[in-house]
Amino acid sequence: MAAYLSRLHHISLHVSNVEKIANDLVSKFKFDLFATRLTDRSRQLAFRKGAAVFIVNERPNQSSVRLNEELLGITDRYSGDPRRVNVGKYNKDNSAKCLYDVSSHYPVDTVSNVCFEVEDVERSFRALRHLGCNFLVPPTTVQDEAGLVTYSVVKSIVGNVCHTLIDRTKYEGIFLPGFDVVEKDCSLDEEHTSCPVTHFDHITYACPRKTTHQVMRWYEQLFGFQRFFIDSEEDADEGFVVNQEGIGLRLTAMEYWKCSKAGVILPSADKKEPDCKFVIAESLPEQGRNQVDTFLEQHRAPGIQHIGLYTKNIVSTAHTMAGAGVQFFSPPPAYYSEVGKQQEIEEAGHNPQMLAQHGILLDTDLHQDPLSQKASSENRRYLLQVFTKPIFAEDTFFLELIERRGATGFGEGNIRALWSLQEQPGAGREVNCSLCFLPDALSLSSLLKQNSTWTNETKPAAQCWWRSEALTEMLDWAEE
């Protein structure tokens, strides 16, 4: 591998309305604002919950792009070393540029940077550049009174996604040079016990059709990613495929080797560190549009579609977040009343009505050992998951809450379960069954909001939705 990754450090968002996203993360999703970088021409805010860290960067509007570029050019032209930035107490950095990232001029709000810690940025830079990687920021050192950090930014093969490689082994500060740390003791915070999110569980890329292998090869060759099989019967070349009438989706997962002084191991083998996997999602051409196509259209390019937040108690977390204003997708009520699914939920020790309250889905690992299948609910391997509605103005990025009880998949059983509900009489079979993967349910809602009158194209679909009692609530929401 060309770059040896130690751990995932943070994920960056680039948004036009920093105040709204910051307020949502703190008041609704219960993240803590713990570090800020505020200059005359840029704002970067860092939020943390457990080991999950988001940096929210202010995305410049088009009118300010040229001015910022001119100011940045002046700053770089007269700096003694453009690859060394001093941000000490008496030498504040007022540069327009975005530290530890690149200033995004993307037309819509986006999640576009996954930052990894590495042990040697310079070595990684040389190795990756030799393999033809495009670097957006060369190795740059930032320092303050607590030490120094070196980083570089490399463009990935997936749309606007880039990766910051960072070495903070020579830094003794709490976060990163240039950020002012907001001191707060959260150890006894009530919301941290009722909303126990601990780390990023997975990151899902929405990619165009027939590009999965190309993305896989890029991450394998440059970062040493390894295939993670979602299902024991998954085809090595095809990935996990749901290809039935009305729904066509391919999911392929990867994990990265973690480098440390003890050697190189997979994160999943080291239970002391949080384990974050990467999932590639692409639609299949044989079927109709699904949530991947919607993302590609709204986001205008491949990118990060959603991030899974791991929680130790999804019922409590969803209840707390919903009470604070987070909107979750709700599956059809029939999902919980189906005999097989109801039994599956109860055998796992959960109450179907309790899960239905916030749209929580349960997926049992069907390929566990026969002995464990007959064992008590404590030994049954399953996961619980729930999806938020998009957090940006566009129908693009959303969050997922996930609680794992031994299962290692990503809820693939729920895709089939929700699809089968659409096949039942009176459930609106004519509706594009990509709706079975919940986040795409907004596609028709957006259509309803944008059109005050029905057309020949939208009327049949709307009638099918209307006949489905399970989805009436979504129509009501669209009319609000």
Disulfide bonds with the S-S distance in Angstrom:
none
